[in-house]
Amino acid sequence: MTQAARPWLAPLVPLYRFGIALRSLALRSGIEPIRRLGAPVISIGNLTTGGAGKTPLAIALARALVARRLHVDVLSRGYGRSGKSPARIDPNGTAEEFGDEPLVIAREAGIPVYVAAQRYQAGLRAEHEFSPAQSESRNVSGHDFRGTGKTPEDTGLVSGHDFSRAEETQKRVGALAPARAIHLLDDGFQHRQLHRDVDILLVAGADLEDRLLPAGNLREPLDAMRRATVIALNLPEAPTMEPTLRSRGLWHGPVWRLHRRMQVPPIDGPVVAFCGIARPDQFFAGLENAGLHVASRIAFADHQRYDQHDIDCILEAARTARAVALITTEKDRVRLARFVAALSSALPLETAGLRIEIEDESSAIDWLLNQLPR
């Protein structure tokens, strides 16, 4: 879950801030190189360690761009995955293989998703797949393959299998040229080693009152938002937040307003709600606002790796509350894969999803595409 304020760690904040400044200097001076991919990159990120809706926004953007007949993929770190090599996600895979968030994106958006610790390598893998000839002739991380008969796969930079099901969405809208390709960089605001053409930054009201790590949850100071191309604010916070940001000199650029909507199945009777996400209170409140009788709440750590003890705790809570169903998030269901059968045999296991809609989406996408190199 999102960590609470830790005022006793305030003496360490200047050291953390110094580390941020050193890294910014290394990036500006070229000591830490910034790499470019062949296709444009749109980054989606936030300032804090907590969830802000990046995953549902990535899904919404992917769908909107595919509808414009673009080839869209997502580059992700794949937090929590066991492997280290760049890989293309199999939508039928597991969170242990690929990470929970990229797996949700692959399943919900129906587009290729690539994972790697360095998103540049994930991008190389993506570009090699949609344009092999172009990728073979490009200098990849210091290796020039022209005239050698080799490809980036020969270096171990890219590897894996071809999972064609992930491209079904794109096939439904017709043939797509590689020149019309776009990479979406998931949770990319701090991943500055990869050049991006647009930076979309989600900002929440709570961010304005937060402190830098390790005393708070901010990964960067608030003035870092000036690096963004556009900021995205959730309704109903936007009408008050936008003038606040402008009056404080933190933001003077364009603003997107986002409508967050939870898709909650109707359940008649008490439920046990559980999750391992950054902001569990938002999840629980959303269920209650939708009319569910939440008899028991269980909040695990963010990206919780469930074990048998956790399952026993959930089932015990259900017995105590005389629950008629269990309900969790899409990300948690992905991480529960090997326990879904056991839970479902005891009680119905329901999932509540978060969907994001961009206000005046058509105009927002027009503006976004105009920011990209042609």
C-alpha positions in Angstrom: 0.0 0.0 0.0 1.1 3.6 -0.3 3.5 4.4 2.5 2.3 6.9 5.1 4.4 9.9 6.0 7.6 9.0 7.9 8.7 12.3 9.5 11.5 10.5 11.4 13.3 10.0 8.1 13.2 13.7 7.2 17.0 14.1 7.9 17.6 11.8 4.9 15.6 13.9 2.5 18.5 16.2 1.6 20.6 13.2 0.7 17.9 11.8 -1.5 17.4 15.3 -3.2 21.2 15.5 -3.8 21.0 12.1 -5.5 18.2 13.3 -7.8 20.3 16.4 -8.6 23.4 14.3 -9.5 21.4 12.1 -11.8 19.9 15.1 -13.6 23.3 16.5 -14.1 24.5 13.1 -15.5 21.7 13.1 -18.0 22.1 16.7 -19.0 25.9 16.3 -19.5 25.7 13.0 -21.4 27.5 11.0 -18.7 24.4 8.9 -18.6 23.3 8.6 -22.2 19.8 9.1 -23.4 18.9 6.6 -26.2 16.4 7.1 -29.0 14.2 4.5 -30.6 13.2 4.6 -34.3 9.4 5.2 -33.5 8.0 8.0 -31.4 7.7 7.4 -27.6 4.8 8.7 -25.4 5.6 8.3 -21.7 2.9 7.9 -19.0 4.0 8.5 -15.5 3.5 10.2 -12.1 5.6 11.7 -9.3 4.9 9.4 -6.4 5.5 5.7 -5.5 1.7 5.2 -5.2 -0.7 4.3 -8.0 -2.2 7.1 -9.9 -4.1 5.3 -12.7 -1.2 4.9 -15.1 -2.2 1.4 -16.2 -5.9 2.3 -17.1 -4.7 5.5 -18.8 -2.2 3.4 -20.9 -5.0 1.1 -21.9 -7.3 4.0 -22.8 -4.5 5.7 -24.9 -3.6 2.5 -26.6 -7.2 1.9 -27.7 -7.6 5.5 -28.9 -4.4 5.3 -31.0 -5.2 1.9 -32.5 -8.5 3.4 -33.5 -6.5 6.0 -35.6 -4.9 3.0 -37.5 -1.6 3.3 -35.7 0.7 0.4 -34.7 0.9 0.7 -30.9 2.9 -1.2 -28.4 3.8 -0.7 -24.7 7.2 -0.8 -23.1 7.3 -1.7 -19.5 9.8 -2.6 -16.8 7.7 -5.6 -15.7 8.0 -4.9 -12.0 8.3 -8.2 -10.0 9.0 -10.5 -13.0 11.4 -13.3 -12.5 13.2 -13.0 -15.9 15.8 -10.4 -16.9 15.9 -10.7 -20.7 13.7 -8.5 -22.9 10.5 -10.3 -23.7 7.2 -9.9 -25.5 4.3 -10.8 -23.2 2.2 -13.8 -23.7 -1.3 -12.7 -22.7 -1.8 -16.3 -21.3 1.3 -16.0 -19.2 1.7 -15.3 -15.5 2.7 -12.3 -13.3 5.8 -14.1 -12.3 6.9 -14.2 -15.9 6.0 -10.7 -17.0 4.7 -8.6 -14.0 1.1 -7.9 -13.2 0.6 -4.4 -14.8 2.0 -5.2 -18.2 0.0 -8.5 -18.3 -3.2 -6.5 -17.5 -2.4 -4.1 -20.3 -1.7 -6.9 -22.8 -5.0 -8.6 -22.0 -7.2 -5.5 -21.8 -5.7 -3.4 -24.7 -5.0 -6.4 -27.0 -1.7 -4.9 -28.2 1.9 -6.1 -28.0 3.6 -5.4 -24.7 7.3 -5.7 -24.2 9.2 -5.9 -20.8 12.8 -5.2 -19.9 14.7 -3.6 -17.1 15.9 -1.1 -19.7 12.9 0.0 -21.7 15.3 0.9 -24.6 16.0 -2.9 -25.0 12.2 -3.6 -24.9 11.8 -1.0 -27.7 14.5 -2.7 -29.8 12.7 -5.9 -29.5 9.4 -4.3 -30.5 11.0 -2.5 -33.5 12.8 -5.7 -34.7 9.4 -7.5 -34.7 7.4 -4.9 -36.7 10.3 -4.0 -39.0 13.0 -6.7 -39.1 14.9 -5.2 -42.1 15.1 -1.8 -40.4 16.2 -3.3 -37.1 18.9 -5.5 -38.7 20.7 -2.4 -40.2 20.5 -0.3 -37.1 23.4 0.2 -34.7 22.2 -1.6 -31.5 23.9 -0.7 -28.3 27.2 -0.4 -30.0 26.8 -3.3 -32.4 26.6 -2.6 -36.1 24.9 -5.5 -38.0 25.1 -4.1 -41.5 26.6 -6.7 -43.8 27.1 -9.2 -41.1 24.0 -11.3 -41.6 23.2 -11.0 -37.9 20.2 -9.5 -36.1 19.8 -8.0 -32.6 18.6 -11.4 -31.4 22.1 -12.8 -32.0 23.4 -10.5 -29.2 20.8 -11.6 -26.6 19.4 -8.1 -26.5 16.1 -9.4 -27.8 14.6 -12.8 -27.4 11.4 -14.7 -27.0 8.4 -16.1 -29.0 5.9 -14.6 -31.3 2.5 -14.3 -29.6 0.2 -13.3 -32.5 -3.0 -13.1 -30.4 -1.8 -9.7 -28.9 -2.1 -8.1 -32.4 -5.8 -9.1 -32.9 -7.0 -5.6 -32.1 -4.7 -4.0 -34.7 -5.7 -6.5 -37.3 -9.3 -5.6 -36.9 -8.6 -2.0 -38.1 -6.6 -3.1 -41.1 -3.0 -3.2 -42.3 -0.6 -1.1 -40.3 2.7 0.3 -41.7 5.7 0.3 -39.4 6.2 4.0 -40.2 2.9 4.6 -38.3 4.2 3.0 -35.1 4.1 4.5 -31.6 5.6 3.2 -28.3 3.8 3.9 -25.0 6.3 4.0 -22.1 4.6 2.7 -19.0 5.6 4.4 -15.7 8.2 6.3 -17.6 8.5 9.8 -16.1 11.6 8.9 -14.1 13.0 6.6 -16.7 14.9 9.4 -18.5 17.5 7.2 -20.1 15.0 6.7 -23.0 14.1 9.7 -25.1 10.4 10.5 -25.2 8.6 12.8 -27.6 5.6 13.4 -25.2 5.6 13.2 -21.4 2.1 12.7 -19.9 2.2 13.2 -16.1 -0.7 12.2 -13.8 -0.9 14.5 -10.8 -3.2 14.0 -7.8 -4.2 16.4 -5.1 -2.4 14.4 -2.4 0.9 15.0 -4.3 0.8 18.7 -3.5 0.9 17.9 0.3 3.4 15.1 0.1 7.2 15.0 0.8 10.2 13.6 -0.9 11.3 10.0 -0.2 12.1 8.6 2.2 10.0 10.9 4.5 7.1 10.9 2.0 6.2 9.3 -1.2 7.4 11.7 -3.9 10.0 10.3 -6.2 10.9 13.8 -7.4 10.2 17.4 -6.2 7.0 19.0 -7.4 8.8 21.3 -9.8 9.8 18.3 -11.8 6.4 18.4 -13.4 7.7 21.2 -15.6 9.4 18.5 -17.6 6.0 17.2 -18.7 4.4 17.9 -22.0 0.8 17.7 -20.6 -0.5 16.9 -17.1 -3.6 14.8 -16.4 -5.9 15.6 -13.5 -8.7 13.4 -12.1 -12.2 14.8 -11.8 -13.5 16.2 -9.5 -10.1 17.5 -8.4 -9.3 19.2 -11.7 -11.4 22.4 -11.3 -9.5 23.4 -8.1 -6.1 21.8 -8.8 -5.5 23.4 -12.2 -5.7 27.0 -10.9 -3.6 26.0 -7.8 -0.8 24.6 -10.0 -0.8 27.6 -12.2 -0.8 30.1 -9.3 2.1 28.3 -7.7 4.1 28.5 -10.9 4.3 24.7 -11.1 2.4 24.3 -14.4 1.6 26.6 -17.4 1.0 24.0 -20.1 -2.0 22.0 -21.4 -4.2 19.9 -19.0 -6.2 16.7 -19.6 -9.1 15.9 -17.4 -9.7 12.3 -16.7 -12.9 10.5 -15.7 -12.3 7.5 -13.5 -15.0 4.9 -13.4 -15.0 1.6 -11.5 -16.7 -1.3 -13.1 -18.2 -3.1 -10.1 -20.3 -6.2 -10.5 -23.7 -6.3 -8.6 -23.5 -8.5 -5.5 -26.4 -9.0 -3.1 -24.9 -9.6 0.3 -21.7 -9.0 2.3 -18.4 -9.3 0.5 -14.7 -9.5 1.5 -12.7 -7.0 -0.5 -9.0 -7.5 -0.7 -6.1 -6.0 -2.8 -2.4 -5.4 -2.9 -2.2 -2.0 -4.6 -0.7 1.3 -3.8 -3.9 3.1 -2.7 -6.3 0.4 -1.3 -8.6 2.9 0.4 -9.6 4.2 -3.1 -10.5 0.7 -4.1 -12.6 0.0 -1.0 -14.4 3.4 -1.2 -15.2 2.8 -4.8 -16.8 -0.5 -4.0 -18.9 1.0 -1.2 -19.9 4.0 -3.5 -21.1 1.4 -6.0 -23.5 0.0 -3.4 -21.6 -3.1 -2.2 -21.8 -4.2 1.4 -18.0 -4.5 2.2 -18.1 -6.6 5.4 -14.3 -7.0 5.5 -11.3 -5.1 4.0 -7.9 -6.7 3.6 -5.1 -4.5 2.3 -1.9 -6.3 1.3 1.4 -4.7 0.3 1.6 -3.2 -3.2 2.4 -5.9 -5.8 1.8 -8.6 -3.2 3.0 -12.1 -4.1 0.2 -14.2 -2.7 1.0 -17.4 -0.8 -1.1 -20.0 1.0 -1.1 -18.1 4.3 -2.7 -15.1 2.5 -5.4 -17.3 0.9 -6.2 -18.8 4.3 -6.5 -15.3 5.8 -8.9 -14.3 3.1 -11.1 -17.4 3.5 -11.1 -17.0 7.3 -12.3 -13.4 6.9 -15.0 -14.6 4.5 -16.2 -17.2 7.1 -16.2 -14.7 9.9 -18.2 -12.1 7.8 -20.5 -14.7 6.3 -19.6 -13.3 3.0 -21.4 -14.3 -0.2 -18.5 -13.4 -2.5 -14.9 -12.2 -2.7 -13.9 -9.2 -4.8 -10.5 -7.9 -5.8 -8.7 -5.8 -8.5 -7.7 -6.9 -12.0 -4.0 -6.7 -11.1 -4.5 -8.8 -8.0 -6.4 -11.5 -9.9 -3.5 -11.7 -12.3 -1.1 -12.3 -9.3 -3.6 -14.8 -7.8 -3.4 -17.1 -10.8 -2.5 -20.4 -9.0 -5.0 -19.7 -6.2 -8.0 -18.7 -8.3 -9.4 -22.2 -8.4 -9.1 -22.7 -4.6 -10.8 -19.3 -3.9 -13.5 -19.8 -6.5 -14.4 -23.2 -5.1 -15.1 -21.6 -1.7 -16.9 -18.4 -2.9 -17.5 -16.6 -6.2 -14.3 -14.5 -6.9 -15.3 -11.2 -8.6 -13.2 -8.5 -10.1 -13.7 -4.8 -10.1 -11.9 -2.9 -12.9 -10.8 0.8 -13.2 -11.5 2.5 -16.5 -10.3 6.0 -17.4 -11.8 8.2 -20.1 -10.1 11.4 -21.4 -12.4 14.3 -21.5 -12.9 15.4 -25.2 -10.8 12.4 -26.2 -10.8 13.1 -29.9 -9.3 16.6 -29.5 -6.8 15.3 -27.0 -5.6 12.6 -29.4 -5.4 15.2 -32.2 -3.2 17.4 -30.0 -1.1 14.4 -28.9 -0.4 13.3 -32.5 0.6 16.8 -33.5 3.4 16.7 -30.8 5.0 13.7 -32.5 7.7 13.9 -35.2 6.3 13.2 -38.6 
